[in-house]
Amino acid sequence: MTTQKPVKTSYDVVVVGGGPAGTTFAHLMKNKGHDVLLVERARHPRFSIGESLLPATMPIWQELGLHQKFEEAGFIRKYGAYFDFHDGDAPEYFHFPDAVLSKSPYSYEVPRAEFDKVLWDAALDAGVHALDKTAVRKFEVEGQRVTGVTVRTEDGEEKTIHARLVADCSGRASLLGRQLGIREKDEALDKVALFTHYRNATRSSGDDEGTIAIIGAPFGWMWLIPFAGDQVSVGAVVHNELFSQWKKDGWTREQMWDEIISTTPTISCRVQRAERSRDIETLANFSYRCKQLAGDGWVLIGDAGAFLDPVFSSGVHLAMSGAKLASRAAHRSLRKGRLPRTADFRGYQRRVRSALNVFSKFIYAWYDPNFRASFMRPPHHLKGVGHLKRHIIAVLAGDVFQAWRVLPPIGFLLLAARMRSRTATPELPAPGQSDAGASPA
Ligand SMILES: Cc1cc2nc3c(=O)[nH]c(=O)nc-3n(C[C@H](O)[C@H](O)[C@H](O)COP(=O)(O)OP(=O)(O)OC[C@H]3O[C@@H](n4cnc5c(N)ncnc54)[C@H](O)[C@@H]3O)c2cc1C
């Protein structure tokens, strides 16, 4: 249990949400000498989805001393990803050590309850003042400026706390985006996820023991993420139309799960002798973006600002890298004794949006059957581009914040897919209607 220090009425920075974005931002801002309050609704360890990590986050883990803690926690190393479209063509491995611009040859597969607790404890050890079991009820706004938050503590007390900067890291709750009415659902990626854990599933061996399996299927796609020990995470992302039909037909979650598993042989043969160790959970409405990622006195980081379909395991990387970029912008502003303004976060917004766009291009293409062949077996050498597969692996490893380095070759890949189909690949997410939010389906 966290020891709760008395809460002050004002801080330099209040951070809402103690997931990867919030703990990283709070930790970095504390290291830069600011007075930081971190507010979390739950108490760690708590379950969370999003268990497969990318190597490009490694420099942040090293900077915060987390890498050593992950090794001590015994998280399994992930050296790559295995893709199979079940379309008669051979499956394909993409190994991180083969990437151009490689920042690390591996990342980790993590039970998120354990991973998030390591991040939370590290932020507290760094001196961040943290309140858990405390929910932010609303953001205080004066004119155009966000000036603080009102929270409800574990014992039911309501308090208003002021801050020079409020960072919303509330994840898919996307609290400030909703309050400001700037959150827009991505209608083109209307999906539902179903997921669970198994014990004693069949695993790969050697360096591929920690490799994530991503399996394309007519209903959408599936993941299998092996953890250290005997557990694996298995999940499916299903087109909402189909999911709604199943619901209309009165199917239970168990029936849906049986259908998903039985039509995906790569997964069914791995789990047929395994026992399920969690109930099946569902999540809907999870692709959206906020029109603005920062304003006077506020910044949105991680899922609070945008969420992409998880097929390329991008969420935690975007959350922690976003926190790193936002901390630089926030520090530059706060150390001059100023109140942070929209303009201070222009570079942050630009870089996060460009990283989101790189992943988005891949995600849209993923749902286009014409992309598959180019993705799985890209041409080896294109003049002036080099080995295309090594560029694809760089994106899969999370090297998306210097888009100019990976986009030109990836552009060739998308063009090749487009030529195959002779129809246009969908453009980047178009603003849609405001969304009721990620919610249990
Ligand atoms: C089906 C699915 C599969 C995924 N798979 C992957 C994957 O393999 N790899 C990957 O990297 N990502 C994956 N993701 C994405 C990943 O879960 C998120 O991107 C990541 O957790 C974002 O971190 P965050 O800190 O922004 O938000 P979160 O991790 O959601 O943290 C937000 C925190 O805010 C707290 N909070 C919410 N409301 C309040 C409130 N009112 N007051 C105080 N605190 C509050 C919550 O309790 C939570 O602790 C997946 C997501 C889904 C839906």
The ligand as a Tripos MOL2 file, in Angstrom:
@<TRIPOS>MOLECULE
LIG
   53    58     1     0     0
SMALL
NO_CHARGES

@<TRIPOS>ATOM
      1 C1         -6.7950   -4.9730  -26.9000 C.3       1 LIG1
      2 C2         -5.5650   -4.1530  -26.6680 C.ar      1 LIG1
      3 C3         -4.3070   -4.7150  -26.8530 C.ar      1 LIG1
      4 C4         -3.1580   -3.9410  -26.6600 C.ar      1 LIG1
      5 N1         -1.9150   -4.4990  -26.8540 N.ar      1 LIG1
      6 C5         -0.8050   -3.7340  -26.6920 C.ar      1 LIG1
      7 C6          0.5000   -4.2970  -26.8190 C.ar      1 LIG1
      8 O1          0.6650   -5.4770  -27.0630 O.2       1 LIG1
      9 N2          1.5610   -3.4770  -26.6450 N.ar      1 LIG1
     10 C7          1.4160   -2.1480  -26.3320 C.ar      1 LIG1
     11 O2          2.4160   -1.4410  -26.1970 O.2       1 LIG1
     12 N3          0.2010   -1.6180  -26.1630 N.ar      1 LIG1
     13 C8         -0.9060   -2.3610  -26.3300 C.ar      1 LIG1
     14 N4         -2.1310   -1.8190  -26.1090 N.ar      1 LIG1
     15 C9         -2.1910   -0.3970  -25.7680 C.3       1 LIG1
     16 C10        -1.8080   -0.1420  -24.3050 C.3       1 LIG1
     17 O3         -2.7330   -0.7820  -23.4830 O.3       1 LIG1
     18 C11        -1.8610    1.3650  -24.0390 C.3       1 LIG1
     19 O4         -1.4370    2.0870  -25.1720 O.3       1 LIG1
     20 C12        -0.9820    1.7950  -22.8620 C.3       1 LIG1
     21 O5         -1.3880    1.1630  -21.6810 O.3       1 LIG1
     22 C13        -1.0590    3.3190  -22.7180 C.3       1 LIG1
     23 O6         -0.5420    3.7840  -21.5050 O.3       1 LIG1
     24 P1         -1.2090    5.0540  -20.7910 P.3       1 LIG1
     25 O7         -0.3650    5.3350  -19.6210 O.co2     1 LIG1
     26 O8         -1.4510    6.1120  -21.7940 O.co2     1 LIG1
     27 O9         -2.6490    4.5580  -20.3470 O.3       1 LIG1
     28 P2         -3.0590    3.4090  -19.3010 P.3       1 LIG1
     29 O10        -2.0600    2.3360  -19.2710 O.co2     1 LIG1
     30 O11        -4.4630    3.0320  -19.6390 O.co2     1 LIG1
     31 O12        -3.0370    4.1580  -17.9030 O.3       1 LIG1
     32 C14        -4.0190    5.1090  -17.5700 C.3       1 LIG1
     33 C15        -4.1750    5.1490  -16.0590 C.3       1 LIG1
     34 O13        -5.0760    6.2110  -15.7390 O.3       1 LIG1
     35 C16        -5.8810    5.8060  -14.6550 C.3       1 LIG1
     36 N5         -7.1040    6.5990  -14.6390 N.ar      1 LIG1
     37 C17        -8.1600    6.5360  -15.4920 C.ar      1 LIG1
     38 N6         -9.1210    7.4010  -15.1150 N.ar      1 LIG1
     39 C18        -8.6560    8.0260  -14.0060 C.ar      1 LIG1
     40 C19        -9.1970    9.0240  -13.1560 C.ar      1 LIG1
     41 N7        -10.4310    9.5220  -13.3250 N.pl3     1 LIG1
     42 N8         -8.4540    9.4640  -12.1130 N.ar      1 LIG1
     43 C20        -7.2170    8.9470  -11.8900 C.ar      1 LIG1
     44 N9         -6.6630    7.9850  -12.6680 N.ar      1 LIG1
     45 C21        -7.3750    7.5440  -13.7150 C.ar      1 LIG1
     46 C22        -6.1430    4.3200  -14.9430 C.3       1 LIG1
     47 O14        -6.5180    3.6290  -13.7700 O.3       1 LIG1
     48 C23        -4.7730    3.8850  -15.4850 C.3       1 LIG1
     49 O15        -3.9410    3.3820  -14.4650 O.3       1 LIG1
     50 C24        -3.2840   -2.5830  -26.2800 C.ar      1 LIG1
     51 C25        -4.5490   -2.0260  -26.0630 C.ar      1 LIG1
     52 C26        -5.6840   -2.7980  -26.2690 C.ar      1 LIG1
     53 C27        -7.0420   -2.1610  -26.0430 C.3       1 LIG1
@<TRIPOS>BOND
     1     1     2 1
     2     2     3 ar
     3     2    52 ar
     4     3     4 ar
     5     4     5 ar
     6     4    50 ar
     7     5     6 ar
     8     6     7 ar
     9     6    13 1
    10     7     8 2
    11     7     9 ar
    12     9    10 ar
    13    10    11 2
    14    10    12 ar
    15    12    13 ar
    16    13    14 ar
    17    14    15 1
    18    14    50 ar
    19    15    16 1
    20    16    17 1
    21    16    18 1
    22    18    19 1
    23    18    20 1
    24    20    21 1
    25    20    22 1
    26    22    23 1
    27    23    24 1
    28    24    25 2
    29    24    26 1
    30    24    27 1
    31    27    28 1
    32    28    29 2
    33    28    30 1
    34    28    31 1
    35    31    32 1
    36    32    33 1
    37    33    34 1
    38    33    48 1
    39    34    35 1
    40    35    36 1
    41    35    46 1
    42    36    37 ar
    43    36    45 ar
    44    37    38 ar
    45    38    39 ar
    46    39    40 ar
    47    39    45 ar
    48    40    41 1
    49    40    42 ar
    50    42    43 ar
    51    43    44 ar
    52    44    45 ar
    53    46    47 1
    54    46    48 1
    55    48    49 1
    56    50    51 ar
    57    51    52 ar
    58    52    53 1
@<TRIPOS>SUBSTRUCTURE
     1 LIG1         1 GROUP 0 **** ****
